[in-house]
């Protein structure tokens, strides 16, 4: 395997998102990471690797950006 393949990081994270209504009438959603996506070299598509298959809700791909560190 080449060094490029070894160090390649996913460009996006795949989430299963389920929307639901709270008791107070407001809407909320639950996000669970279920996989990752790697952009094609030509920029015209993705390879998506799922660790779990969503059975309801929707599948959302978000840019794999570092999360801010929580304040102490």
Number of C-alpha atoms within 10 A of each C-alpha: 5 6 7 8 8 8 8 9 13 18 16 19 20 23 21 20 18 15 13 13 10 10 7 6 8 8 10 10 12 11 15 15 16 18 18 22 21 17 15 11 8 7 7 7 11 16 11 16 14 15 11 12 10 15 8 10 14 12 18 15 16 13 12 15 9 6 6 6 6 5 4 3
